[in-house]
Amino acid sequence: MAPGRPRNYPAADAAVPVLPGAAPLLSDLRELTLSARQQVAQTVNSGLTTLCWHIGSRIRKNILKEKRAEYGQEILQSLSAKLAVEFGRGLLPY
């Protein structure tokens, strides 16, 4: 499988005719699409990293009062369960 190609998309079919002179355009459009995908993934990763940092900061300030959590304290699981009701599972990595 080519890098950047989702598994559910079929490979380019050699039987599909390409208009004469369209091969360079097709190549450019493919590169634009792959580049946009990469930029979107980087933006999403950056946003999730920032979100997780803010969540950790708020937990440290508001719940832990700048102290370490007690062993076995399930702060993330508890908050995550409450947020999952509104946002669904999978939004946060915990």
Contacts in CASP RR format, 6 or more apart in sequence:
PFRMAT RR
TARGET T0000
AUTHOR 0000-0000-0000
METHOD contacts of the structure
MODEL  1
MAPGRPRNYPAADAAVPVLPGAAPLLSDLRELTLSARQQVAQTVNSGLTT
LCWHIGSRIRKNILKEKRAEYGQEILQSLSAKLAVEFGRGLLPY
1 7 0 8 1.000
2 11 0 8 1.000
4 34 0 8 1.000
4 37 0 8 1.000
5 11 0 8 1.000
18 26 0 8 1.000
48 93 0 8 1.000
51 92 0 8 1.000
52 92 0 8 1.000
52 93 0 8 1.000
55 79 0 8 1.000
55 92 0 8 1.000
59 75 0 8 1.000
59 76 0 8 1.000
59 79 0 8 1.000
60 66 0 8 1.000
63 75 0 8 1.000
64 75 0 8 1.000
69 75 0 8 1.000
76 94 0 8 1.000
77 94 0 8 1.000
80 92 0 8 1.000
80 94 0 8 1.000
83 91 0 8 1.000
83 92 0 8 1.000
84 90 0 8 1.000
84 91 0 8 1.000
END
